[in-house]
Amino acid sequence: MENKEVENWDSFLAPYEQAVEELKVKLKGIRKQYRDENAHAPIEFITGRVKTKESILEKAEVRDIDLTRLEQDVQDIAGLRIMCQFVEDIHEVVRLLRARKDFKIIIERDYITHKKESGYRSYHMVIEYPVQRIYEEKKILVEIQIRTLAMNFWATIEHSLNYKYRGEYPEELHDRLIRAAEAAFRLDEEMSEIREEIKDAQRYFSDKKEDGR
């Protein structure tokens, strides 16, 4: 799509759907390699999605994005979410992604070290991923969010509330969300303190499971 609005949405979204599926396979492959070596996998699980036509158009309207520039200016048409057990795992995943040669990292946003005012924490990357189509290679933008399970729980709830209130929260609810975000982060900190014990217990459980006991 160049210098014109979208005419065929199925065709427009197809490369994004392909990118999400390919990246999920590759990321699951990383997790499997760790587990095959009986090592702690920094990736707990991966989810992915492609925005709907309606969601893309809504975002374009809210952010005043020209419909001829959707591919360049809507960076999360394709999105992946990588869940980790520990904050330390997030940094390991970032290191692994930086080392890959099959895509180019365009933007990194560290909302863990520098949390958003709302309390939101996560690590974001926008990558340029080459999708092999029948007649061409198409480079598209994909947003990758890397977060702990606690961060994801808070962000999922906040997203639902934000959709309801359009970001204009009642003051009491806003304060509660901030406190909940800090509680979630304290949970991550506590889990990090005992992560070696947790990993040992998980290895023990995994060994027993493989033994059929």
Secondary structure, DSSP 8 states (H G I E B T S, - for coil): --SS--S-HHHHHHHHHHHHHHHHHHHHHHHHHHHHTT---S--EEEEEE--HHHHHHHHHHTT--GGGHHHH-TTSEEEEEEESSHHHHHHHHHHHHT-SSSEEEEEEETTTS--TT----EEEEEEEEEE-SS-EEEEEEEEEEEEHHHHHHHHHHHHHHHHHTT---HHHHHHHHHHHHHHHHHHHHHHHTHHHHHHHHHHHHHHHHHT-
